[in-house]
Amino acid sequence: MHIKKQRLLTPGPTPLLPRALHAMMASDVHHRTQDFQRIYRQVLADLKVVFGTTNDVLPLVSSGSGAMEAAVSNLFRRGDKVIVCSAGKFGERWVAMTKAFGLDPVVLEAPYGSVVSPERVEEALKAHPETRGVFVQASETSTGAAHDIQNMAAAVRNSEAIFVIDAITGLGTMPLDIDGWGLDVVIGGSQKAFMIPPGLAFLSISKKAWERAASCDLPHFYFDLKKELKSAQNGESSWTPAVSLIISLGEALNYIKELGMNKLIENAQLLARATRAAVVRLGLELFSPASPSASVTAVKAPPGMDSGVIVKAFRNDFGMIIANGQGSMKGQIFRIAHLGYFDFADLFAVIGALEIILHTHGYPVEFGKGVAAVQSVLAEAAFPKVTVGA
Ligand SMILES: *Cc1c(COP(=O)(O)O)cnc(C)c1O
């Protein structure tokens, strides 16, 4: 037996920010008091700063899917034609959700590991000018691929449709200029780049999207965005909020503001780039080589090896929790996350462990090769040479 620190290295939940975790201990605040209102107002203001938008940003007590559902049930009408980009398990969730609420989705599908191009969205909008909404994942966490949100937005912007983006692993890992690009609904989740436990979802809502809320005829009650906005304007949430998570979020938002959202994004992008360099150097194949996301890197297991074996060895031998593939990708790929509170030392550990795991399971590895690739990328990007004597 050796000491194994548990390291949570999945693309949600992600590693927790210690000061946000400690803040949760001061949760004995009643939610209908001025003390809580002060905290809540600050969180609402800071969410806008971190999202980088002047649009309203509302928190909901749910996992990310709750905010996805709220967007569907509050901003559309039964039978509305919508375009859904589906390139993985989360795209399939949009398809299922829009159907569940009686919308009429045109599904633009891309094989797992690829993405839907902005041109396809543009063509679909031309073919269906009555389209009321376009749905997509900024980062498709199940495959490690990222969509070209900026160019999709340019296509959607001049149409009647609102652009609804599941950015649950996109926020904090890729630039998303909500106001500049015209992103109508942008959805985030607490257990991703926000560095706190699961239980809160966020969504920003543009003026164009709010106009849709006025004519919505779909049933909703708990997730009532207009009611939630009114409550927020009074420094409150409509229902009992997850007080502990809101307090924790306040601390995490402070940290992200100090660091800078652009630095958080840069951090994930650098870790992702170094990870790709390392696994390729080790002779492994990326699952989404053409449009890799910075939130998570999906890697194919070597031929003849079940990726579950790798995931299990990470857990049992190193205390590291990494993600297997989802659905039909299970056993085929493993996924290393970079979003939120991940640092360079985490990555040395992951790639060092990966080399040992591959070696133990009969895959030829020259020790240090992957780690060296990480070192090269990081040294060049983040550690300028110190001139002796200067
Ligand atoms: C994590 C995640 C979600 C939300 O899943 P929940 O379990 O509801 O939090 C949705 N979309 C993407 C792309 C995700 O990564």
The ligand as a Tripos MOL2 file, in Angstrom:
@<TRIPOS>MOLECULE
LIG
   15    15     1     0     0
SMALL
NO_CHARGES

@<TRIPOS>ATOM
      1 C1        -21.7920   18.3320  -17.6760 C.3       1 LIG1
      2 C2        -22.4840   18.7480  -18.9180 C.ar      1 LIG1
      3 C3        -23.8620   19.0030  -18.9470 C.ar      1 LIG1
      4 C4        -24.7470   18.9700  -17.7570 C.3       1 LIG1
      5 O1        -24.8910   17.7980  -17.1570 O.3       1 LIG1
      6 P1        -25.5330   17.7940  -15.7180 P.3       1 LIG1
      7 O2        -25.2620   16.4240  -15.2690 O.co2     1 LIG1
      8 O3        -26.9530   18.1090  -15.8690 O.co2     1 LIG1
      9 O4        -24.8040   18.8580  -14.9300 O.co2     1 LIG1
     10 C5        -24.4420   19.4130  -20.1320 C.ar      1 LIG1
     11 N1        -23.7130   19.6060  -21.2280 N.ar      1 LIG1
     12 C6        -22.3960   19.4010  -21.2470 C.ar      1 LIG1
     13 C7        -21.6360   19.6700  -22.5040 C.3       1 LIG1
     14 C8        -21.7370   18.9650  -20.0930 C.ar      1 LIG1
     15 O5        -20.4130   18.7690  -20.1080 O.3       1 LIG1
@<TRIPOS>BOND
     1     1     2 1
     2     2     3 ar
     3     2    14 ar
     4     3     4 1
     5     3    10 ar
     6     4     5 1
     7     5     6 1
     8     6     7 2
     9     6     8 1
    10     6     9 1
    11    10    11 ar
    12    11    12 ar
    13    12    13 1
    14    12    14 ar
    15    14    15 1
@<TRIPOS>SUBSTRUCTURE
     1 LIG1         1 GROUP 0 **** ****
